[in-house]
Amino acid sequence: MKNSEQINIPKSILNIKSNQPIYFERDGHSPRVFELINTILEPYGYEEISAGQFKRIAGGSNNSSNKIENYATGRGCIANGFTYLLNIIKYCQLTLDNSILIPLEDVIKEFNWAKKAINENFITLHSNGKMRYDIEAMIDITKGMLNEVAFKIDCESHGIEIELNRDFYIGTSNTDEGQDIKRIKFTKDGFVTPKAKAQIKDVQYFMLISKNEFDGDRQAKLFIGYKVHWKKANTGQRFFRSLGGRGEEIFSEFPALSGIRVERRGWALREDFKELPANATHMGMKFNNDNMFVYWDDLRNMKDLFPQLLDLIG
C-alpha cells in the first residue's frame, strides 16, 4: 500500500542546513516544523495544519503522537522542542505514502449522487440543527463519501472488489442500516452480501461512534477510518472550476483540481472501543455527546485489514 511518488522538496527549503535546529513551537524561530510540513505537502492536496493541530502529531503537547523526533530533553522539552530537516522530509514522505489521490472524475461521480440526493429530497438540508445551502450540503455529502471511495480503491489494490451502498431511499432518515459495503467479491464466484456490517468513517484524531449507534440497530462489527483533505479555503472553488463551462472563468483565482487527497487512518473492531461520556475530557479534547471511541494512534494498521477482510465480514 505504498505510494510510488517521490516527494518533491521546494527549493526554498533545500537551503536549510542539515544540522540546523527547526523548532516545533518556539516564537521567534522561523520556519517552524508545521510551516515546513505545510510547504511540502500542500502541492499534493493536503489541508494546511495549524500550530495547535500539529501539537497532536509531534513536539508541542503531552498528547503528542511523536511522529517526528524531538531532540530537546529535560524540563521544558515540549516548549523548546526541535528537530531537523531530514526528519521532517521523512515524515512528509511517509504521510504521502499513506494516502490515496482520488481522481477528479470519481469525485464528480460522488458529487452527482449528492446533487440528486439533495435536489430530489432524499437527504435533508438540515444538519446539526442548522439549515445548509444546497451546494454546501452537496459538498458535505461528497466529502463524506470520499472516505468510502478511498476504501474501494484500497480494496482493488488487494484484488478485492466492493460495491458501495449508493441506493436512494424514500424519506430523509438513514436507511442503509449501518452497512456501507453493499456487496463484496473475493473470488470469481461473483458478488455476495456481507454477513457483518462495516462502517467507513472520517477520522481526525478520534474514531467516534455515537453510543446509540454503536449499541443500536445500526451497530457494525468493523470500522474503517480515513481522513479526506478538503481544504475549506478554496477546494470548493477549485472543484467548481474543474467542472468546466463558465466555472473556469468564474473561479480562475485558483488552479483546477486533479483529485482529492485522502489519508489512511486505520481500522477497529468493537472490542477496541472505549466509552467517552458526554463532556468528559480525553487526550485534551471534549465532546458533547456520549460516544464510543478509539484514538487514532490506537487504530489497527490498514495493511493488516485486507488479508482478513473475508473472515471479518464475508
Backbone bond lengths (Angstrom), bond angles and torsions (degrees), N, CA, C in turn:
res aa  C-N    CA-C-N  psi(-1)  N-CA   C-N-CA  omega(-1)  CA-C   N-CA-C  phi
1 M - - - 1.458 - - 1.524 110.54 -
2 K 1.312 116.20 41.77 1.449 119.10 -177.79 1.512 110.50 -103.62
3 N 1.327 114.60 143.88 1.446 121.21 174.54 1.518 107.22 -83.41
4 S 1.337 117.42 127.94 1.458 120.89 -176.83 1.525 111.79 -80.18
5 E 1.309 117.79 -5.53 1.459 121.30 -176.27 1.527 110.71 -76.31
6 Q 1.321 115.76 125.72 1.461 121.35 176.94 1.514 108.74 -83.74
7 I 1.317 117.16 129.25 1.444 120.63 -175.00 1.530 110.68 -68.70
8 N 1.325 115.62 141.82 1.454 122.42 -179.08 1.529 109.15 -97.17
9 I 1.317 117.41 129.56 1.454 121.78 -179.05 1.524 109.05 -98.11
10 P 1.328 119.23 119.88 1.464 121.62 179.83 1.526 112.11 -58.27
11 K 1.327 116.21 145.94 1.461 121.11 -178.64 1.525 111.74 -59.56
12 S 1.338 116.80 -31.56 1.461 120.06 -178.53 1.520 112.67 -65.03
13 I 1.324 116.53 -18.81 1.461 121.10 -178.93 1.521 111.81 -96.59
14 L 1.318 116.89 -27.11 1.451 120.43 -174.16 1.525 113.45 -65.95
15 N 1.334 117.27 -17.07 1.468 118.89 179.13 1.529 112.69 -83.51
16 I 1.331 116.96 -0.42 1.467 120.29 175.65 1.518 108.79 -76.43
17 K 1.312 116.68 128.45 1.463 121.11 -177.52 1.525 110.81 -70.00
18 S 1.323 115.07 147.97 1.468 119.96 -175.63 1.523 112.44 -65.06
19 N 1.346 117.26 -25.50 1.469 120.27 -179.13 1.527 112.47 -101.02
20 Q 1.314 117.03 12.18 1.468 121.09 -179.83 1.520 110.11 -82.96
21 P 1.340 118.55 122.32 1.477 119.76 177.56 1.533 110.46 -65.76
22 I 1.315 115.23 134.67 1.467 121.11 175.63 1.523 105.93 -118.84
23 Y 1.321 116.73 119.86 1.461 121.48 -170.03 1.524 111.49 -87.15
24 F 1.333 113.97 150.54 1.452 119.87 178.98 1.519 111.84 -76.37
25 E 1.332 117.90 -42.85 1.459 118.09 -174.37 1.522 115.41 -146.26
26 R 1.290 120.31 -3.82 1.461 120.65 -176.54 1.522 111.64 -64.68
27 D 1.321 116.27 126.51 1.460 121.72 177.47 1.520 109.81 -65.83
28 G 1.316 114.90 152.06 1.454 120.11 178.43 1.512 113.67 84.56
29 H 1.316 117.28 -2.73 1.456 121.63 176.81 1.530 108.44 -115.80
30 S 1.303 115.51 115.06 1.459 119.81 -177.00 1.529 108.98 -131.81
31 P 1.330 117.95 139.94 1.465 125.86 -1.25 1.530 111.11 -81.47
32 R 1.323 115.04 158.49 1.453 120.28 174.44 1.531 109.22 -95.70
33 V 1.313 115.91 169.29 1.461 120.94 -171.96 1.524 111.37 -58.32
34 F 1.338 117.62 -48.65 1.466 119.37 -175.99 1.523 111.45 -64.27
35 E 1.329 117.48 -30.39 1.467 120.81 178.74 1.527 111.19 -68.40
36 L 1.320 116.68 -39.80 1.461 120.14 177.37 1.524 111.11 -66.97
37 I 1.325 116.43 -40.33 1.466 120.03 178.22 1.524 110.58 -61.59
38 N 1.327 117.29 -43.09 1.465 120.44 176.75 1.527 110.90 -60.50
39 T 1.316 117.26 -42.76 1.461 121.37 -179.58 1.522 111.56 -62.09
40 I 1.327 116.67 -39.88 1.467 120.60 -177.40 1.526 112.11 -76.47
41 L 1.338 117.32 -42.54 1.469 120.39 -171.12 1.524 114.32 -90.21
42 E 1.324 118.58 -20.99 1.470 120.08 -176.64 1.536 112.85 -56.52
43 P 1.342 120.20 -40.55 1.475 119.31 178.91 1.523 114.05 -62.57
44 Y 1.322 117.57 -17.37 1.463 121.47 -179.24 1.530 112.63 -94.12
45 G 1.330 116.92 6.36 1.453 120.51 175.89 1.506 115.14 93.20
46 Y 1.326 117.89 17.30 1.460 120.49 178.17 1.523 110.42 -86.27
47 E 1.319 115.79 144.63 1.453 120.96 171.54 1.522 109.09 -66.17
48 E 1.327 115.75 147.66 1.458 118.85 173.53 1.524 109.11 -68.29
49 I 1.322 114.92 143.92 1.459 120.19 178.14 1.526 108.10 -107.36
50 S 1.315 116.44 139.70 1.459 120.91 -179.64 1.520 109.97 -87.34
51 A 1.326 115.57 167.79 1.463 120.14 177.15 1.529 110.14 -60.04
52 G 1.336 117.29 -40.42 1.459 121.18 179.60 1.516 112.60 -65.35
53 Q 1.346 117.01 -43.71 1.461 120.49 178.45 1.524 110.81 -64.60
54 F 1.313 115.65 -35.98 1.459 119.07 -176.10 1.526 112.17 -67.48
55 K 1.327 116.77 -20.62 1.468 119.56 178.55 1.530 111.12 -59.67
56 R 1.316 116.81 -25.08 1.461 119.58 -179.35 1.522 111.91 -83.36
57 I 1.316 116.42 -9.16 1.459 119.73 179.04 1.522 110.84 -96.96
58 A 1.329 116.37 -49.34 1.465 118.86 -179.49 1.518 110.93 -169.01
59 G 1.324 114.88 144.35 1.439 121.09 162.15 1.506 119.69 88.12
60 G 1.338 119.87 -20.01 1.448 117.47 -171.39 1.506 116.19 -129.71
61 S 1.319 119.21 18.44 1.455 119.56 -176.95 1.521 110.05 -161.08
62 N 1.340 115.24 151.26 1.464 119.39 172.66 1.522 111.31 -66.30
63 N 1.343 116.32 -18.84 1.464 121.30 178.71 1.526 111.86 -93.84
64 S 1.304 117.64 10.82 1.454 121.95 -176.81 1.524 111.35 -61.04
65 S 1.325 115.07 145.38 1.461 120.78 176.94 1.522 112.23 -84.97
66 N 1.356 116.59 -6.45 1.464 121.77 175.47 1.524 112.77 55.74
67 K 1.314 116.00 42.72 1.458 120.33 179.70 1.527 112.07 -81.47
68 I 1.325 116.94 -10.64 1.460 122.11 172.74 1.527 106.88 -128.13
69 E 1.307 116.48 130.16 1.463 119.59 -173.94 1.523 112.22 -65.01
70 N 1.327 115.38 134.11 1.456 123.32 176.71 1.536 107.69 -103.76
71 Y 1.339 116.15 122.16 1.457 120.20 -175.43 1.524 113.39 -93.03
72 A 1.321 117.74 -5.03 1.469 119.74 176.58 1.524 109.09 -73.89
73 T 1.333 116.14 146.46 1.466 120.45 -179.11 1.522 109.73 -132.84
74 G 1.329 115.03 164.13 1.448 120.57 175.54 1.520 113.21 75.62
75 R 1.319 114.46 -164.66 1.466 120.09 -177.64 1.533 110.26 -62.37
76 G 1.308 115.92 134.48 1.462 120.48 -179.94 1.510 114.19 80.93
77 C 1.341 116.94 15.55 1.468 119.19 -176.62 1.530 112.48 -66.45
78 I 1.331 117.24 -24.43 1.464 119.17 177.41 1.521 110.12 -76.10
79 A 1.334 116.10 -52.19 1.464 119.94 -178.49 1.519 112.11 -63.35
80 N 1.325 117.55 -31.15 1.464 121.55 -177.39 1.525 112.37 -106.38
81 G 1.327 116.19 18.12 1.461 120.34 -175.03 1.521 112.88 -63.71
82 F 1.331 114.85 145.68 1.467 119.64 177.51 1.517 109.80 -149.33
83 T 1.328 115.25 162.64 1.454 121.70 177.00 1.518 107.66 -144.63
84 Y 1.348 116.26 -165.97 1.467 120.66 -178.89 1.524 110.09 -128.26
85 L 1.328 114.81 162.23 1.459 121.05 -173.33 1.522 112.44 -57.64
86 L 1.318 117.87 -39.67 1.465 120.57 -178.48 1.522 111.48 -58.47
87 N 1.330 117.38 -39.56 1.461 120.75 179.16 1.521 111.31 -67.62
88 I 1.320 116.34 -35.97 1.471 120.85 178.72 1.520 110.36 -66.63
89 I 1.322 116.34 -44.17 1.470 120.33 178.94 1.526 110.42 -63.98
90 K 1.329 116.63 -41.91 1.470 120.42 178.09 1.524 110.88 -60.21
91 Y 1.348 116.96 -44.11 1.459 120.70 178.31 1.527 110.92 -61.03
92 C 1.324 117.18 -43.78 1.469 120.56 -178.41 1.531 111.20 -65.40
93 Q 1.334 117.32 -38.31 1.460 120.02 178.52 1.534 110.64 -65.98
94 L 1.330 116.74 -43.84 1.465 119.87 177.97 1.530 111.40 -63.24
95 T 1.337 116.46 -36.86 1.454 120.77 178.14 1.528 110.80 -65.08
96 L 1.326 116.35 -42.04 1.463 120.15 177.21 1.526 110.83 -65.18
97 D 1.329 116.75 -42.33 1.468 120.73 178.56 1.525 111.61 -60.11
98 N 1.324 116.18 -29.97 1.459 121.94 -175.47 1.530 111.56 -92.90
99 S 1.324 116.51 33.33 1.465 119.47 -176.62 1.518 111.49 -140.41
100 I 1.324 113.61 169.41 1.465 122.47 178.03 1.517 107.26 -131.79
101 L 1.322 117.64 135.77 1.460 121.27 172.21 1.529 107.21 -99.12
102 I 1.330 116.35 109.75 1.462 120.72 179.38 1.517 108.38 -79.07
103 P 1.335 118.43 121.95 1.462 120.90 -176.91 1.534 112.19 -59.50
104 L 1.326 115.24 150.08 1.454 121.36 -177.14 1.524 112.02 -54.86
105 E 1.339 117.23 -40.88 1.469 119.03 -177.62 1.528 111.69 -62.00
106 D 1.331 117.71 -32.36 1.466 120.70 177.33 1.536 110.84 -73.05
107 V 1.331 116.56 -35.06 1.456 120.52 176.09 1.529 110.10 -64.00
108 I 1.333 116.34 -43.55 1.466 121.03 179.45 1.525 110.47 -63.30
109 K 1.320 117.09 -38.37 1.468 121.03 178.42 1.526 110.75 -59.86
110 E 1.328 116.96 -44.40 1.459 120.10 179.03 1.527 111.15 -69.21
111 F 1.328 116.98 -35.69 1.463 120.48 178.10 1.531 110.33 -64.37
112 N 1.325 117.24 -39.29 1.463 120.17 178.00 1.523 111.74 -63.78
113 W 1.340 116.35 -36.57 1.465 119.74 176.07 1.526 109.47 -64.59
114 A 1.338 116.05 -44.04 1.463 120.51 -179.86 1.526 110.88 -64.31
115 K 1.312 117.02 -39.12 1.462 121.34 179.02 1.536 110.67 -60.99
116 K 1.329 116.19 -45.19 1.459 119.56 178.39 1.530 110.75 -64.66
117 A 1.325 116.50 -41.50 1.468 120.78 -179.03 1.527 110.98 -60.19
118 I 1.328 117.20 -39.12 1.462 121.19 -179.63 1.522 111.08 -78.14
119 N 1.319 117.13 -48.49 1.470 120.45 -174.92 1.519 113.00 -67.28
120 E 1.324 117.54 -27.02 1.461 121.00 179.98 1.530 111.93 -104.26
121 N 1.338 115.66 13.75 1.471 122.96 171.24 1.524 114.28 64.04
122 F 1.336 116.76 29.41 1.464 118.93 172.37 1.524 111.10 -78.23
123 I 1.334 116.04 -27.02 1.462 122.22 177.86 1.521 108.13 -128.23
124 T 1.314 116.86 136.02 1.457 121.81 -176.45 1.523 111.88 -77.98
125 L 1.327 115.26 156.00 1.462 121.27 175.01 1.526 111.75 -78.88
126 H 1.334 116.73 -13.80 1.461 120.05 179.95 1.530 110.76 -77.54
127 S 1.323 115.90 138.87 1.459 121.52 177.03 1.519 108.83 -150.98
128 N 1.330 115.55 124.53 1.476 121.40 -179.56 1.528 111.86 54.16
129 G 1.331 115.47 39.88 1.453 120.70 176.27 1.518 114.67 80.00
130 K 1.332 117.60 4.70 1.465 120.92 -178.67 1.523 110.83 -121.50
131 M 1.316 115.43 155.52 1.458 122.26 178.12 1.527 108.95 -93.76
132 R 1.341 116.35 128.18 1.457 120.64 178.92 1.521 110.62 -99.44
133 Y 1.343 116.49 155.16 1.453 119.86 165.69 1.519 108.13 -64.93
134 D 1.339 116.76 152.58 1.463 119.12 -179.05 1.523 112.11 -60.31
135 I 1.347 117.14 -42.33 1.459 120.20 178.92 1.528 110.49 -64.62
136 E 1.323 116.55 -38.87 1.459 121.26 178.13 1.522 110.57 -60.52
137 A 1.316 116.57 -44.10 1.466 120.67 179.40 1.525 111.02 -64.47
138 M 1.340 116.99 -40.86 1.469 120.64 179.02 1.523 111.13 -61.44
139 I 1.335 116.05 -41.96 1.459 119.85 179.53 1.520 110.59 -67.83
140 D 1.343 117.36 -41.61 1.468 120.80 177.81 1.522 110.92 -57.99
141 I 1.325 115.75 -45.90 1.461 120.88 -178.25 1.522 110.28 -65.65
142 T 1.329 116.24 -45.22 1.468 120.72 179.33 1.515 110.88 -58.43
143 K 1.315 116.36 -47.20 1.468 120.90 -179.57 1.530 110.25 -58.33
144 G 1.329 117.15 -43.82 1.455 120.51 -179.71 1.518 113.08 -63.82
145 M 1.338 116.60 -37.72 1.458 119.82 -176.97 1.525 112.77 -76.80
146 L 1.331 117.86 -18.43 1.463 119.48 179.67 1.521 111.94 -67.79
147 N 1.333 118.20 -23.50 1.467 120.01 171.48 1.527 110.01 -59.54
148 E 1.320 115.80 -42.31 1.457 120.89 -179.16 1.525 111.09 -69.25
149 V 1.334 116.69 -38.80 1.459 120.58 178.07 1.531 110.05 -63.01
150 A 1.334 116.49 -40.03 1.470 120.07 177.71 1.523 110.80 -59.74
151 F 1.323 116.75 -42.07 1.460 120.10 178.75 1.525 110.95 -64.74
152 K 1.312 117.09 -39.71 1.466 121.12 177.69 1.528 110.87 -60.19
153 I 1.333 116.58 -42.11 1.461 121.37 178.35 1.523 110.39 -65.23
154 D 1.325 117.10 -42.56 1.465 120.30 177.53 1.528 111.00 -61.67
155 C 1.323 116.44 -41.31 1.469 119.92 178.49 1.527 110.91 -60.49
156 E 1.316 116.13 -44.27 1.466 120.37 -179.42 1.520 111.58 -59.54
157 S 1.333 116.64 -36.63 1.463 119.84 179.80 1.522 111.90 -68.88
158 H 1.340 116.96 -14.16 1.467 122.01 177.42 1.533 111.71 -109.33
159 G 1.326 116.65 16.54 1.461 120.47 177.09 1.509 114.69 74.01
160 I 1.328 117.04 22.14 1.462 121.74 179.89 1.524 108.71 -116.51
161 E 1.311 117.10 128.90 1.461 121.17 176.94 1.531 109.16 -102.50
162 I 1.323 116.40 134.59 1.456 119.83 174.40 1.520 110.05 -130.02
163 E 1.305 114.67 152.24 1.462 122.18 174.04 1.527 106.89 -113.09
164 L 1.319 116.28 119.91 1.457 120.81 -179.01 1.518 110.58 -78.46
165 N 1.319 116.16 154.20 1.458 120.58 178.87 1.519 109.53 -75.96
166 R 1.323 116.05 107.56 1.459 121.47 178.63 1.537 110.70 -126.44
167 D 1.322 115.84 29.48 1.455 120.39 177.47 1.524 109.82 -74.75
168 F 1.327 115.90 154.33 1.461 121.92 171.83 1.521 108.04 -105.87
169 Y 1.353 115.01 141.95 1.459 120.64 -178.49 1.520 109.34 -125.13
170 I 1.296 115.77 147.88 1.468 120.68 176.03 1.523 108.36 -69.75
171 G 1.327 115.92 134.20 1.459 120.38 -177.88 1.511 110.69 96.44
172 T 1.313 116.74 170.34 1.455 121.50 -174.57 1.523 113.73 -106.44
173 S 1.312 118.62 1.44 1.466 120.43 178.79 1.525 110.00 -83.85
174 N 1.329 116.19 156.99 1.458 120.40 177.18 1.518 109.57 -70.48
175 T 1.322 116.14 123.53 1.461 119.01 -177.34 1.526 112.38 -125.74
176 D 1.331 116.52 16.89 1.464 118.11 176.07 1.519 111.50 -84.16
177 E 1.345 116.78 -0.02 1.457 123.49 177.02 1.526 112.39 59.54
178 G 1.330 116.38 26.57 1.453 120.14 174.72 1.512 115.43 81.22
179 Q 1.331 117.85 13.59 1.462 120.89 -179.63 1.527 109.18 -108.78
180 D 1.329 116.87 110.60 1.459 121.12 -179.80 1.522 112.50 -86.06
181 I 1.338 117.36 -21.18 1.464 121.16 178.68 1.520 107.86 -101.90
182 K 1.316 116.34 110.64 1.470 119.81 -176.59 1.524 111.25 -74.01
183 R 1.336 115.18 -48.44 1.462 119.57 179.30 1.529 108.57 -145.14
184 I 1.339 115.24 158.54 1.455 120.37 -177.29 1.524 109.52 -142.22
185 K 1.331 115.30 145.81 1.466 120.73 -177.55 1.523 108.96 -130.06
186 F 1.332 116.54 117.28 1.460 121.66 -179.69 1.534 111.33 -104.07
187 T 1.319 116.61 -28.08 1.462 121.25 -174.73 1.521 110.17 -133.02
188 K 1.305 116.41 -174.78 1.464 121.56 178.38 1.522 112.40 -73.26
189 D 1.329 116.53 -3.23 1.460 119.93 -177.67 1.525 112.91 -72.01
190 G 1.320 117.50 -12.16 1.461 120.28 178.69 1.515 112.75 105.16
191 F 1.333 114.97 -178.45 1.456 121.25 -176.84 1.523 111.25 -77.82
192 V 1.330 114.75 145.82 1.461 120.70 175.15 1.521 108.53 -132.28
193 T 1.324 115.94 156.19 1.461 121.08 175.78 1.524 109.20 -81.51
194 P 1.332 118.31 128.35 1.470 119.70 -179.89 1.524 111.41 -59.48
195 K 1.320 116.28 143.10 1.459 120.62 178.99 1.525 111.48 -81.91
196 A 1.322 117.09 -25.36 1.463 122.17 178.86 1.518 109.56 -119.96
197 K 1.320 115.51 151.53 1.461 120.12 -176.76 1.525 111.34 -82.23
198 A 1.339 114.50 143.98 1.462 122.07 174.17 1.518 108.08 -128.56
199 Q 1.321 116.11 134.90 1.457 121.32 177.37 1.520 109.23 -118.78
200 I 1.331 115.86 136.86 1.460 122.59 -178.59 1.519 107.01 -110.18
201 K 1.324 116.76 119.26 1.456 122.08 -168.13 1.526 112.25 -119.81
202 D 1.328 114.79 154.01 1.458 121.39 170.38 1.528 108.13 -84.24
203 V 1.321 116.90 127.96 1.462 121.53 -175.66 1.522 109.11 -127.76
204 Q 1.323 115.69 124.03 1.458 120.49 170.34 1.529 107.49 -93.08
205 Y 1.318 117.79 -83.78 1.460 121.18 176.20 1.527 112.01 -116.72
206 F 1.320 117.09 -12.57 1.456 122.44 176.32 1.523 109.60 -128.14
207 M 1.329 117.13 137.76 1.452 119.68 162.85 1.522 105.60 -90.42
208 L 1.334 115.47 108.66 1.461 121.83 -175.47 1.524 110.22 -107.80
209 I 1.320 116.22 131.31 1.464 122.19 173.10 1.527 106.16 -128.35
210 S 1.325 116.62 123.72 1.467 118.46 179.68 1.528 109.51 -58.32
211 K 1.322 115.21 144.01 1.467 119.67 -176.31 1.533 111.04 -59.80
212 N 1.337 116.31 -36.77 1.464 119.85 179.20 1.529 111.51 -62.67
213 E 1.325 115.60 -40.85 1.461 119.18 179.73 1.513 111.35 -74.00
214 F 1.328 116.42 -37.57 1.456 120.83 -177.68 1.527 111.05 -63.28
215 D 1.341 117.08 -37.51 1.464 121.83 -177.06 1.526 113.50 -102.27
216 G 1.344 117.35 -7.49 1.455 120.62 -173.15 1.515 113.97 -90.49
217 D 1.339 115.13 -160.28 1.464 121.35 -175.98 1.532 112.73 -65.47
218 R 1.345 116.36 -23.66 1.464 120.16 -177.03 1.531 112.90 -89.49
219 Q 1.322 117.20 5.08 1.459 119.46 -172.28 1.526 111.67 -59.09
220 A 1.330 113.87 138.24 1.459 121.44 -177.83 1.521 110.18 -112.82
221 K 1.321 114.72 165.95 1.463 121.30 176.74 1.531 110.81 -95.51
222 L 1.337 115.75 -35.21 1.457 122.30 -173.68 1.523 109.62 -122.08
223 F 1.340 116.47 136.10 1.459 122.60 179.42 1.532 108.15 -127.75
224 I 1.332 116.47 127.82 1.462 122.14 -174.29 1.522 108.18 -122.43
225 G 1.336 117.42 132.59 1.455 121.02 -172.83 1.518 114.65 -119.21
226 Y 1.330 115.59 133.96 1.457 123.97 173.14 1.527 108.13 -133.67
227 K 1.329 116.14 168.15 1.460 121.20 173.27 1.519 108.29 -130.64
228 V 1.331 115.74 120.50 1.459 121.73 178.28 1.526 109.36 -86.95
229 H 1.319 116.48 129.51 1.468 121.28 178.78 1.533 108.59 -94.57
230 W 1.332 114.53 87.61 1.470 121.67 179.06 1.520 105.97 -113.41
231 K 1.316 116.81 96.91 1.456 122.70 -174.02 1.518 110.51 -71.11
232 K 1.337 116.65 115.54 1.456 120.49 -175.47 1.531 113.08 -61.70
233 A 1.332 116.80 -28.25 1.464 119.81 -174.53 1.525 113.05 -65.20
234 N 1.348 118.01 -35.80 1.467 117.57 -175.53 1.525 116.09 -153.19
235 T 1.334 118.66 -0.22 1.465 118.67 -178.00 1.523 111.66 -61.59
236 G 1.341 117.15 -38.79 1.459 119.96 178.96 1.517 111.65 -60.83
237 Q 1.326 116.98 -45.03 1.461 120.69 179.53 1.534 111.14 -65.10
238 R 1.331 116.05 -41.66 1.465 119.59 178.37 1.530 110.96 -64.38
239 F 1.324 115.74 -37.35 1.462 119.55 178.54 1.519 111.08 -64.99
240 F 1.333 117.11 -47.53 1.460 119.69 -178.77 1.524 111.64 -66.21
241 R 1.330 117.47 -33.56 1.454 119.27 174.20 1.527 110.10 -62.53
242 S 1.305 117.48 -38.44 1.460 122.23 -176.19 1.521 113.06 -68.31
243 L 1.337 117.00 -16.80 1.462 120.06 -179.04 1.521 112.50 -74.92
244 G 1.340 117.29 -10.56 1.454 120.16 177.78 1.513 112.55 86.87
245 G 1.336 115.88 -164.82 1.460 120.17 -177.66 1.517 111.06 63.95
246 R 1.310 116.99 -144.07 1.460 120.35 179.83 1.524 112.51 -75.03
247 G 1.325 116.50 -8.68 1.455 119.46 177.26 1.513 112.43 -59.42
248 E 1.345 116.68 -34.14 1.461 120.40 178.54 1.524 111.04 -62.75
249 E 1.325 116.13 -31.28 1.466 120.99 179.75 1.518 111.40 -83.65
250 I 1.323 116.62 -44.81 1.469 121.00 -174.29 1.519 111.67 -68.16
251 F 1.339 117.08 -39.61 1.461 121.12 -176.33 1.530 111.39 -108.84
252 S 1.312 116.55 42.68 1.470 121.34 -174.24 1.521 113.73 -75.97
253 E 1.360 118.00 -8.01 1.471 119.76 -178.15 1.522 112.74 -67.26
254 F 1.333 117.00 -24.52 1.462 120.63 -175.64 1.527 110.11 -122.14
255 P 1.332 116.88 152.06 1.472 119.42 178.46 1.516 111.89 -68.35
256 A 1.330 115.82 156.10 1.463 120.96 176.78 1.525 109.84 -68.36
257 L 1.305 115.82 158.22 1.467 121.19 178.25 1.523 110.78 -86.57
258 S 1.331 115.82 145.24 1.460 120.12 168.78 1.525 110.20 -99.80
259 G 1.329 115.40 -17.39 1.457 120.60 179.76 1.519 109.55 169.17
260 I 1.323 116.12 -176.65 1.465 122.57 179.28 1.529 108.95 -118.18
261 R 1.317 115.50 132.63 1.461 121.24 -178.63 1.528 110.04 -83.99
262 V 1.326 116.46 132.07 1.464 122.51 177.05 1.526 108.34 -126.69
263 E 1.316 115.37 130.53 1.467 121.77 -176.45 1.522 110.17 -103.06
264 R 1.317 116.22 134.46 1.462 120.79 176.59 1.525 109.74 -73.10
265 R 1.324 116.34 135.66 1.459 120.76 176.09 1.531 111.42 -107.34
266 G 1.345 117.60 -50.52 1.455 120.19 -178.18 1.516 110.64 147.21
267 W 1.329 116.29 -169.15 1.461 119.87 -177.14 1.524 109.95 -143.73
268 A 1.329 114.09 164.68 1.466 119.67 -177.01 1.513 110.50 -149.27
269 L 1.316 115.36 155.10 1.459 123.64 170.44 1.520 108.29 -106.24
270 R 1.310 116.90 169.06 1.459 120.95 -176.08 1.531 111.85 -57.52
271 E 1.323 115.78 -36.54 1.472 117.95 -176.38 1.531 112.91 -72.09
272 D 1.327 117.57 -10.79 1.462 120.83 178.78 1.528 112.98 -79.88
273 F 1.326 117.54 -17.04 1.464 121.55 -171.84 1.534 112.10 -83.46
274 K 1.328 114.08 149.36 1.458 122.38 172.74 1.527 108.27 -123.25
275 E 1.316 115.38 160.25 1.463 119.80 -178.21 1.531 110.36 -85.07
276 L 1.337 115.09 138.19 1.466 122.06 176.00 1.527 107.54 -126.70
277 P 1.332 117.35 95.82 1.468 120.28 -177.93 1.525 111.66 -63.70
278 A 1.323 115.65 155.21 1.460 121.50 178.79 1.520 110.64 -55.00
279 N 1.345 115.67 135.11 1.468 124.70 176.63 1.529 114.02 69.12
280 A 1.320 117.25 5.31 1.465 119.46 173.99 1.525 108.84 -80.29
281 T 1.312 116.71 140.03 1.465 121.40 179.97 1.523 109.52 -95.05
282 H 1.316 116.09 130.86 1.462 121.45 177.64 1.516 108.59 -142.06
283 M 1.302 116.58 132.33 1.468 122.54 -178.70 1.526 111.20 51.52
284 G 1.346 115.22 36.51 1.449 120.80 175.09 1.512 115.43 80.18
285 M 1.342 118.99 7.76 1.464 121.48 -178.92 1.523 110.32 -128.63
286 K 1.342 115.11 151.58 1.461 121.31 -178.38 1.527 108.62 -128.26
287 F 1.334 116.44 141.30 1.461 121.29 -179.17 1.522 109.64 -125.97
288 N 1.341 115.53 149.33 1.464 120.85 -171.85 1.522 113.97 -78.76
289 N 1.321 117.26 -25.65 1.464 120.70 -173.11 1.531 111.09 -111.09
290 D 1.323 115.17 164.62 1.466 120.55 173.48 1.524 108.64 -73.63
291 N 1.326 116.23 123.04 1.459 120.81 -177.55 1.522 111.28 -131.08
292 M 1.317 114.05 160.33 1.452 121.94 162.46 1.525 105.37 -105.14
293 F 1.338 117.77 144.16 1.460 117.93 -173.19 1.522 112.29 -145.72
294 V 1.338 113.31 157.16 1.463 122.72 164.21 1.521 105.84 -132.54
295 Y 1.323 117.44 128.30 1.456 120.37 177.83 1.526 109.02 -71.79
296 W 1.326 116.88 147.04 1.467 120.61 -170.85 1.519 113.24 -57.48
297 D 1.340 118.48 -33.53 1.462 121.19 178.85 1.528 112.07 -67.98
298 D 1.342 116.62 -21.63 1.457 120.97 -175.97 1.533 112.95 -96.57
299 L 1.322 117.13 -1.74 1.461 119.51 176.32 1.532 109.84 -67.73
300 R 1.305 116.04 150.28 1.467 120.80 178.99 1.535 109.93 -73.87
301 N 1.327 115.45 152.37 1.460 121.13 -178.13 1.520 110.76 -67.39
302 M 1.340 115.85 132.73 1.456 120.52 -175.43 1.535 113.07 -60.60
303 K 1.322 116.68 -33.76 1.470 119.04 -177.62 1.523 111.99 -64.75
304 D 1.352 117.14 -20.22 1.461 120.31 -179.50 1.530 113.07 -85.35
305 L 1.339 115.91 -8.63 1.467 119.54 -175.53 1.515 112.85 -75.49
306 F 1.334 117.48 -45.94 1.467 120.83 -166.51 1.521 114.27 -68.05
307 P 1.336 120.28 -34.67 1.472 118.32 177.18 1.527 113.64 -63.68
308 Q 1.343 118.10 -21.71 1.454 120.02 -177.70 1.543 112.51 -117.21
309 L 1.323 116.73 13.78 1.464 119.60 -177.83 1.527 112.07 -60.81
310 L 1.320 117.23 -40.54 1.474 120.44 178.77 1.514 110.98 -60.57
311 D 1.332 117.17 -44.06 1.463 120.06 -179.46 1.529 112.09 -66.85
312 L 1.337 116.45 -30.22 1.466 120.47 -176.53 1.516 112.98 -76.16
313 I 1.349 116.62 -41.87 1.471 118.08 -175.36 1.517 114.73 -128.74
314 G 1.346 116.35 -10.87 1.472 118.96 -173.25 1.497 114.25 -69.00
